[in-house]
């Protein structure tokens, strides 16, 4: 995934859900399953990175709110 084509967190999560459904159906061959699995891993990492970024931002905002300088 490149910066210019990166999906939103919600889009990535939706795509990940579809991949899981496809894999659980068992309708794909080995190569297709492996490709879907790789896409799922990439999407999982993307979502994890997004969540960590948001968590960091929340921590910064909370720290500002709790410190006297942030008021």
C-alpha positions as CSV (number, residue, x, y, z in Angstrom):
1,X,0.0,0.0,0.0
2,X,1.4,3.4,-1.0
3,X,0.6,6.7,0.7
4,X,-1.5,7.9,-2.3
5,X,-3.7,4.8,-2.4
6,X,-3.9,4.0,1.3
7,X,-7.5,3.2,2.3
8,X,-9.1,4.7,5.4
9,X,-9.0,2.5,8.6
10,X,-12.7,1.7,8.0
11,X,-12.1,0.7,4.4
12,X,-9.2,-1.5,5.3
13,X,-11.1,-3.2,8.1
14,X,-14.1,-3.9,5.8
15,X,-11.7,-5.3,3.2
16,X,-10.1,-7.5,5.9
17,X,-13.5,-8.8,6.9
18,X,-14.2,-9.8,3.3
19,X,-10.9,-11.6,3.0
20,X,-11.6,-13.5,6.2
21,X,-15.0,-14.5,4.8
22,X,-13.4,-15.7,1.5
23,X,-10.8,-17.7,3.3
24,X,-13.3,-19.3,5.7
25,X,-15.5,-20.3,2.7
26,X,-12.8,-22.6,1.5
27,X,-13.7,-21.9,-2.1
28,X,-10.2,-20.6,-3.2
29,X,-7.3,-22.7,-4.4
30,X,-4.0,-22.8,-2.6
31,X,-2.4,-19.9,-4.5
32,X,-5.5,-17.7,-4.2
33,X,-5.7,-18.5,-0.5
34,X,-2.1,-17.5,0.0
35,X,-2.6,-14.3,-1.9
36,X,-5.6,-13.4,0.2
37,X,-3.7,-14.3,3.4
38,X,-0.9,-12.0,2.4
39,X,-3.3,-9.2,1.7
40,X,-4.9,-9.8,5.1
41,X,-1.5,-9.6,6.8
42,X,-0.8,-6.3,5.1
43,X,-4.2,-4.9,6.0
44,X,-3.8,-6.1,9.6
45,X,-0.5,-4.3,9.9
46,X,-2.0,-1.1,8.3
47,X,-4.9,-1.1,10.8
48,X,-2.6,-1.8,13.7
49,X,-0.3,1.1,12.6
50,X,-3.4,3.4,12.3
51,X,-4.6,2.4,15.8
52,X,-1.2,3.0,17.3
53,X,-1.0,6.4,15.7
54,X,-4.4,7.4,17.1
55,X,-3.5,6.1,20.5
56,X,-0.3,8.2,20.5
57,X,-2.3,11.3,19.5
58,X,-4.8,10.6,22.3
59,X,-2.0,10.3,24.8
60,X,-0.5,13.6,23.7
61,X,-3.9,15.3,24.0
62,X,-4.5,13.8,27.4
63,X,-1.0,14.9,28.6
64,X,-1.7,18.5,27.3
65,X,-5.0,18.5,29.1
66,X,-3.6,17.3,32.4
67,X,-0.6,19.7,32.4
68,X,-0.9,23.3,33.5
69,X,0.8,24.5,30.4
70,X,-1.8,23.0,28.1
71,X,-4.6,25.1,29.6
